[in-house]
Amino acid sequence: MVSRDCEASLRVFYALREVRRTEPDRALPPVHLVDVLHLPHQTTTAYNVVRLGEFRDRLASWTGRPIGGEAIAAAIGAHDECRRLLAEAAELRRHVPARLTGTEWLAVVGAGTAMPVERYAGLLERLLAEAGELPRHHGTRVFLTGSGHDTPHVYRRLESSGFLIVGEDHDWGDLLFERLTGTPALEALAERYQYNGPSAPRASIRVRAAHTARAVRRCRADLLVSYSRVHDDAPAWDFAAQRDAAGVPAVLIDRQPYGEIDLTALEDHR
């Protein structure tokens, strides 16, 4: 399954589909696109409901088991509970001093993509129960905007250089958990992903700037860093408005290779 969360994911789907068509000897597993759109219209919601219904039916055909309303409701409830626990865990980074680093936070979030939801919820509960024993972290408090990060490489480089990432607005940050699904139905699930934002590819510059400014204040950040990779131009379009709204020093580091960051522009902000 590939979701249409960004242009890169869509290109991955097209590439995999073409490989399956032209190179059948590779025996790639079936690939299915969940084409969820993000325009703020009821027609978009209706379109998304149909696409999610198709995905439900495709999963049923792959597993050989029907997926009824009770199963969908149970899954929505379990994932909403994880989102509530993640929201509590996110406060550990916002503490002064912070109780989690940005790199540790990525590990916490990443674990949820690789294990059953019930086990993940149990580990989040354990983390929160042991929060008082966590070390305290200091450094220049950074709010990171721009391209998404699904590996810790950039975070590690920043945090090994005296910075402390206390918040971000890519898909492994607050956007992952702040909006709950709520109602246990496909319609609510469709709206959850339709309106989950504002990320760089889905929101206007004005909306993005306002969101970033609120998040910077909430995290008590000292510095706004906009990081964008090669071929990801959208973050740079947002930067000027974000800088003006944030109320803290801001630095743009753009056109970076995947997983790398040039720290030259941050020399005066350590």
N, C-alpha and C positions, 0 to 999 in steps of 0.2 A: 504494500500500500504506500502511495506517495500522496501527500497533501499539497494543495496549492497555497502554501503559506507564504511563498515568495517566488520570484522569477527563477531563482536557482533550482528550487525543487521541481518546478514545472519542466525545466530543461532536463533534469535527471530522469523524469518520467518519459519524456520523448526519446531520450537516448536509450533507456532500458527497453522501451517498446520496440525500437528499431533493431536493437541487438537481438531480441527474441525473434523478430521477423526474418532478419538476414543471416543469423548465425544460430540456427536451431540446435546445432551440436553442442553448444555451450550449456544447454539444458537449464537456462535461467528459470526461476519460479515465476508464476503468473504475476503481473504487475497491474495495479488498478489505481487510477487517479481519483481522489476525492476532491472534486472541483468546487470548493467552498469560496464564494465571492464575498466582497466586503462593502458594497455600496449600501447607503442607509435607506433602502426602499423595501416596502413589503414584497414587491415582486422578487427582490433578491432573496428575502427570507424563504419565499415559496420555492424558488429555484434550489436553494440550499437544502431544504427539507427533502426534495426529490433526490438530490445527490446523496444525502446521508441514507435515505431509504435504499438506494441502489447499493451503497456500501454495506449496509446491514445484510442485504440479500446475498451479496457476493461472499461475505464472511460465512454466512450460513451454508453456502454451496461448498466453500473450502473445508469447513469443519464437519459438514454432514449433520449439523444440528440447527434447528430453527432458533432464531433470536427474537423472543417475544418482548412485550412491553415490560414485564416484570424484570427480565434480565437487563434491559436498558435502564430502568429506574434504579436497580441496584448498582449498576456501574456508575451512573451519574452521581448517586449518593456517595459512593466510595471515593470517587475522584474529587468531589466537592470537599469531603472531609480532609483529604490530603492538601487541598488548596488552603483550607483554614489553618492547618498545621504549618504549612509553608509561610503563611502570613505572620504567624507568631514567630517562626524561626527568623524571618527577615528582620524582625526588631532587634535581634542579637547583633546584627551588623550596624544598626543605627545608634546603638549605645555609644556613649563617650566615656571611657574608651570602648572600642568595638570588641565583641566577644567571638566574632567570626571574621576571618579575612575574606576578601573577594574570591580568592582561589578555593578556599574551603567551601564557600557558598556554591560555586559551580559544581563541586563534587556532590554536595547535598542535592542539588537540582538534578544533576546527571543520573544519580542513583535511581530517581523516579522514572527514568526512561528505560531502565534495564531490569526491573524486578516487578513481581506482582504487587498490585496496589495495596493489598492488605498488609503485606510485609513492609512495604515502604512506609505506610502510616505508622506501624509499630516502631520503626526506627526513628521517625520524626518525633514521636512521643518520647522516646528515650532521650533524644537530643535535648528536647525541651526540659525534661526532668533533670538532666545533668548540667543544665546551662550555668548554674552557679559555680561549677568546677572548671569552666572553660577559661583559658588564659585571656589576658587583656592585650589588645593590639593598638599600637600607636603609629602615626605617620601622617603625611599630608592626605587629608580625606578627599577622595576623588569620586565624582559621579561620572560614570562612563556612558556616553551616548554614541550613536552611529551604527556601524555594522554589528551583526550578531556574533556571538562567540560560543562555539560548542566544544572547544578544547581550552585548556587552562594556559596555553603558552603565553599569550599577551598579558594575562593577569599575573602570571608568575614573574614576568620580566618587570612589570610595573612595581609589583610589591617587593621584589628583591632590590629595588632601587629607591626605597624610602617612601613609596606611595601606598595608600590603603584604599582599596575600592569598596566604598560603602553603599553603592547603589548603581543601577544601570536601567536602561529602558529598552533593551533588546529582549528577544523572546525567552531568554532564560533568566530574566529579572522579574520585576513586579508584574509585567504583563502576563506572566505564566499563571499567576494565582489570584490576582485581585478580583477578577470577575468570576463569580460562581455561576453555575448553570441553573441551580434552583429547581424549577419545575421538572419532574422526571418524565420528559417527553422529547421526541425528536425536534419539535418546534423550538423548545427552549435550548436544546443543544445547538441547533442551527444559529439561533440568535447569539449564543455565547461566542461562537467563533466569528460570526459576521461582525459583531461590534467590539471584539477584543482588540483594543488599540490604546493609544495611537502609535503605531510603528511607522518607521520612515516611509515604507512603500504605500501606506494606506491612509495617511492623514495629511491635512494641509500644513503648511509651514507655521501658520498662526497657532493652530491647535497643538502642534508638536512643541512649539516654544513655551506655551503656557503649561503644558504637561511637564516639560523638563524643569521649568522654574519651580513648580510645586515640589517635584521630587528632590531637587537640590536642597531646598529648605528643609524638607522632611528628613533627609539623611544628614543634615548639618555638614554638608560638603564644603571644603575649602576651595575646590578647583573643579571646573567642568572640562572634561576631555572628550572631544569628538574624534573617534577613531573610525576610519573607513578603509576598506580594502581596495585593491586594484579592481576596476570594473564595477565598483559599487559607488555610483555617483550621488545617490539620493542624500546621504548624510551631509555632504558638503553644502547642498542647497539649503538645509535647515539651519546651518551653523550660525549665521549672522543673527538671525532672530533669537535663537537659543542663547547666544552670548549676551545679547542686549537684555533679555528677560531674566537671566539667571541671578544676577546680582553678585557674582563671584568671578574671579579671573577665569578665562576660558582659553583653551588651546585646541586648534584643529591639527590633527595628524592624519593626512589622507594619502591615498594611493599606496597602501602598505601591502606587501606580500602576505599571503594567508599565514596566520600564526606568528607574524613578526611585527615589531614596532621599533621605529627610530625615536629614541628618547631625546634627541637634540633639542627639540622645541620645549622640553620640560626642564631644562637645566636650571632656570631661574625660579622654579616653583617647588623645589625639594624642601 
